[in-house]
Amino acid sequence: MSARTEIGPISIEHDAARGATKLAAVVLCLVLVVQVAVVAVLTIGPQPMDSVDSVPAEPDADAWDDADTETLSLDAQQMATPYGGGSIDEVDVQAVTNDTHVAFRLEWEDPTEDTEINEPNAYSDAAAVMLRSGSEPPIVMGANGDPVNIWYWRSSWQFSESDPGGDMYAYPHPDDRTKPGQAAGNPLSQSSYTRYGQNYYATGYGSLTHAETQPVSANGERTDDGWAVVFQREHDASGEYDAEFEDSEQMYLTYAVWNGSADEANGQKSLSYQYLTLDTDDGTLSAADDESDDGDTDASDGGAVASVTETAGWLASSATNWPAVTLLATVAAWLVSYWRLRE
């Protein structure tokens, strides 16, 4: 007969109590292990970063050291003529923001430095960001009713040491005849540039339009194995189709890179067929939801990515309420096991 302890109307059997205590200790250890595992799983992925005090315009600024990085695969453009490109495999993308400005940093490998376009078949290295706020646009540079905003940088604009026309226009005629683009003020035909980023709109392939307002700045630098380029802009912009960096609007972005030595120009480029979304509060980039109707994503709740993130955050928060969970699990394990051992 097992010894008993009487506590008022309650009678506790010593053997059953010892066994229940051992089982409760095992349950306690398991609960702690599960809590650690759940928190680790639910917090994997892009972590929100603090917005920076000053949004950098330089690719080597210290602010980029702590910014999250998304690596996007790039492929040849195969949606509209001229098809081609694909010489660059991937691009690393970062974003930072504060109350007034936003900036994106692109970095990719390119062993050749192509900055001169002063002779036939010479092409410039380049990069672009395509943006749209609100609904997800068609990847083919937008469409009628779905305009996109494109920020564009060329290495020749920033680093060329010669007239883009070079010897091709060395004729005994005035420049307004041999260089009509410059004479007409074409932004792509200037002999030199003081701004290295250009702001464009598009509503599909073949519709690229130079915007009347030019709020975008860009700055590139040569790295050990390629290029790093930063695009920067104020949140507010007055252009008709400028991307709107507002809390209520979902921002979609994708990227393209041109390799001049691979004869990439115009539609021949390396581009990402994947959209990222931007958290306009903290600059976090995340993969966009692929399951949408006609390319649209509900901006009222931030899309599926935001919903999953919120759910994961709630579960992680619940899992980390360890005192209550541990106490309940331990007490329940002791009571059930004691009851079973008494039988």
Number of C-alpha atoms within 10 A of each C-alpha: 5 9 9 14 10 9 8 6 6 9 10 16 17 15 16 20 19 14 15 23 19 14 17 22 14 13 19 19 12 13 18 13 11 12 18 14 12 14 18 11 11 17 14 9 9 14 13 14 16 15 20 19 12 14 23 22 20 20 23 16 10 10 17 19 10 12 22 18 19 18 13 20 16 22 20 20 21 17 12 13 12 13 15 21 24 23 21 21 17 20 24 16 23 21 28 31 28 19 15 13 17 24 23 22 27 25 24 20 16 21 13 14 18 21 22 21 20 19 12 10 9 17 23 24 25 24 28 22 19 23 27 25 24 20 19 28 26 17 19 16 22 22 16 11 9 16 23 29 27 27 24 21 27 25 24 24 23 19 17 19 12 14 15 21 18 14 11 12 15 10 10 7 10 10 14 11 12 16 17 13 15 17 13 11 10 11 12 14 17 17 15 17 15 7 14 20 25 22 21 23 25 23 20 20 15 12 15 15 13 16 18 12 14 18 19 21 20 24 20 26 17 14 15 9 13 14 23 22 25 25 28 24 21 18 19 14 16 12 17 12 19 25 25 22 25 15 11 14 21 26 26 25 25 21 24 24 32 27 25 24 18 20 18 23 19 13 20 23 29 27 28 23 17 17 23 21 25 22 22 24 17 19 24 24 26 19 16 22 19 14 11 14 9 10 13 16 21 15 17 10 13 19 19 17 15 18 12 11 15 12 12 17 15 13 15 19 13 14 18 15 11 15 8 12 16 18 13 12 15 20 15 14 20 22 15 13 18 23 12 11 15 15 6
